[in-house]
Amino acid sequence: MANEDRIIAVYMMANRKQGTLYTGVTSHLVQRVWQHREDVFRGFSKTHGCRMLVWYELHDEISIAIAREKSLKSYRRKNKINLITERNPHWKDLWFEITG
């Protein structure tokens, strides 16, 4: 894909409203969320069924996004849920928001 398709982001996937959460960082948000949705890779998100994009934050630089991801991973679960609910109160899957 072309560079203009690349979206640097920190994101959270969930298996259901207030369910299991997966926090990640990527330089290609659409591709990475698709991989989660399709269970392309083995790991935590596949094992726990985290296929819904419930939160994301865009960044201009991958280094800043990585630092933010590390920060979020240290958050208490309650704080992550509050962050999601603030932007996405119904915990809808934001896949269609990022894909148009």
C-alpha positions in Angstrom: 0.0 0.0 0.0 1.1 3.6 -0.6 2.4 5.8 2.2 -0.8 7.9 2.3 -2.6 4.7 3.4 -0.5 4.5 6.5 -2.0 5.7 9.7 0.2 5.7 12.9 -2.0 5.0 15.9 -2.3 3.6 19.4 -5.5 1.5 19.6 -7.6 -0.7 21.8 -9.5 -3.8 20.7 -12.2 -5.5 22.8 -14.2 -8.7 22.7 -17.4 -6.9 24.0 -18.5 -3.9 25.9 -16.3 -3.6 29.0 -14.8 -7.0 28.2 -11.2 -8.1 27.6 -9.0 -5.3 26.2 -5.9 -5.4 24.0 -3.8 -2.3 23.6 -1.5 -1.9 20.6 0.5 0.4 18.4 0.8 0.4 14.6 2.0 2.3 11.6 -0.9 1.0 9.5 -4.2 1.1 11.5 -6.6 -0.2 8.9 -4.3 -3.2 8.0 -3.6 -4.0 11.7 -7.3 -3.9 12.8 -8.2 -6.1 9.8 -5.6 -8.6 11.0 -7.3 -8.6 14.5 -10.7 -9.0 13.0 -9.6 -11.9 10.8 -7.5 -13.6 13.5 -4.5 -13.5 11.2 -1.9 -14.0 14.1 -1.9 -16.2 17.1 -1.7 -14.4 20.4 -3.6 -12.6 23.2 -6.2 -10.8 21.0 -7.0 -14.0 19.0 -7.2 -16.1 22.2 -9.5 -13.6 23.9 -11.6 -12.7 20.8 -10.6 -9.0 20.7 -11.9 -8.2 17.3 -13.7 -4.8 17.9 -11.8 -1.5 17.5 -13.2 0.5 20.4 -10.6 3.3 20.7 -7.7 4.8 18.8 -5.5 7.8 18.9 -3.6 9.1 15.8 0.0 10.2 15.9 2.4 11.8 13.5 5.5 9.9 14.7 5.8 6.2 15.6 8.2 6.9 18.5 5.5 9.1 20.2 2.9 6.4 19.5 5.1 3.7 21.1 5.6 5.9 24.2 1.9 6.5 24.4 1.1 2.7 24.1 3.6 1.9 26.9 1.9 4.6 29.0 -1.6 3.1 28.3 -0.4 -0.4 29.1 0.5 0.8 32.6 -3.0 2.3 33.2 -5.4 0.6 35.5 -8.3 -1.2 33.7 -10.8 1.3 35.0 -8.8 4.2 33.4 -8.8 2.4 30.1 -12.5 1.8 30.3 -13.0 5.5 31.1 -10.9 6.5 28.1 -12.9 4.3 25.8 -16.3 5.3 27.2 -15.4 9.0 27.0 -14.9 8.8 23.2 -17.1 5.8 22.4 -19.9 5.6 25.1 -21.7 2.7 23.4 -18.5 0.8 22.6 -19.4 0.5 18.9 -16.9 -1.1 16.6 -15.0 1.8 15.0 -13.9 -0.3 12.0 -16.3 1.4 9.7 -15.1 4.8 11.0 -11.5 4.1 9.9 -12.4 2.4 6.6 -15.1 4.9 5.4 
